[in-house]
Amino acid sequence: MAAAAAEIRHREVEANGITMHIAEAGPASAAAPAVLFVHGFPELWYSWRHQMEHLAARGYRCVAPDLRGYGGTSAPPDPASYTAFHVVGDLVALLDALRLHQVFVVGHDWGAIVSWNLCLLLPDRVRALVNLSVAFSPRHPSAKPLDYFRRAYGDDYYVCKFQEPGYEARFASLDLKRFFKMAITVQTTGSSAMSLEKMQASNRQITLPSWLSEEDVSYLASVYAKTGFAGGLNYYRCLDLNWELMAPWTGAKVQVPTKFIVGDGDLAYHHPGVKNYIHKGGLKRDVPMLDEVVVIKGAGHFIQQERAQEISEHIYEYIKKFSMDPTRKLSKL
């Protein structure tokens, strides 16, 4: 495990009927301002090691769980056990178990989606939100998510392929170290992104960037070798089910102070219509308390690792405003 994780404490917490593995850093006092970090796919709590170290050194209590289905947290076998309500319920139960009524929340990738939903469903539990990579996506009553992805990218798109029962078994044949090297440094968009077939067929030499070490890759590979990938894929398998269950929240706004950060090379930033939605008023309409949008030049998808110091500073500079002024609620925009 990387040296940055050396100061991080680990334990298990019973919450919402499952056992959650959590990593913690910084003061354990309930009086310390707390930050909940929510990871994506194919990630673990480990993706936040740099930000946890940075904020813990500044007096914040940092909590980063492995989400349901990942790492050391329980992985129910039924794909229908991974809806937005299950995963948000896990986080709320975790906060209750830790006696944290209100926290700052930082999410990335699927963790950003979970964090948007947490803010949508229970805004009183979130002091402020910093979300990375994946913008809020309002529910469209006439378009199921999988229909959208199939129209945009075809049936070979990884989101569509992940729907196949048993698809997780295909990961077992992969060299997991090589898989993570390719997945975390991917720069392609569209149907090429996260294609296991193309990854297996590729013989290109992979030179790790300075921000990703062999130790980092080995840690991820060792954990996923034990757990497999079914838990992570089950989030994708609930896309249409979530669409059905979230019908009562059609048109609902995210009423939490928010900062959104994305790399200009992020595949999620290049989905059809996303740039216009972010920059031409759509995101501000649906997230009225949006304070700031930051686009980081030359950065890809796994931005909290690729630009660790920069992202850590962005998070700290935003949330410290609320720590210094407990009455601050409204966006400045």
HELIX and SHEET records of a PDB file:
HELIX    1   1 ALA A    3  ALA A    5  5                                   3    
HELIX    2   2 TRP A   45  TRP A   48  5                                   4    
HELIX    3   3 ARG A   49  ALA A   56  1                                   8    
HELIX    4   4 PRO A   79  TYR A   82  5                                   4    
HELIX    5   5 ALA A   84  ALA A   97  1                                  14    
HELIX    6   6 TRP A  110  LEU A  121  1                                  12    
HELIX    7   7 PRO A  123  ARG A  125  5                                   3    
HELIX    8   8 PRO A  145  TYR A  153  1                                   9    
HELIX    9   9 TYR A  158  LYS A  161  1                                   4    
HELIX   10  10 TYR A  167  SER A  173  5                                   7    
HELIX   11  11 LEU A  176  ILE A  184  1                                   9    
HELIX   12  12 GLY A  190  SER A  192  5                                   3    
HELIX   13  13 LEU A  196  ALA A  201  1                                   6    
HELIX   14  14 GLU A  214  THR A  227  1                                  14    
HELIX   15  15 ALA A  230  ARG A  237  1                                   8    
HELIX   16  16 LEU A  239  LEU A  245  1                                   7    
HELIX   17  17 ALA A  247  TRP A  249  5                                   3    
HELIX   18  18 LEU A  267  HIS A  270  5                                   4    
HELIX   19  19 VAL A  274  HIS A  279  1                                   6    
HELIX   20  20 GLY A  282  ASP A  286  1                                   5    
HELIX   21  21 ILE A  303  GLU A  306  1                                   4    
HELIX   22  22 ALA A  308  MET A  324  1                                  17    
SHEET    1   A 8 ARG A   9  ALA A  15  0                                        
SHEET    2   A 8 ILE A  18  ALA A  25 -1                                        
SHEET    3   A 8 ARG A  61  PRO A  65 -1                                        
SHEET    4   A 8 ALA A  34  VAL A  38  1                                        
SHEET    5   A 8 VAL A 103  HIS A 108  1                                        
SHEET    6   A 8 VAL A 126  LEU A 132  1                                        
SHEET    7   A 8 THR A 258  GLY A 263  1                                        
SHEET    8   A 8 LEU A 290  ILE A 296  1                                        
END                                                                             
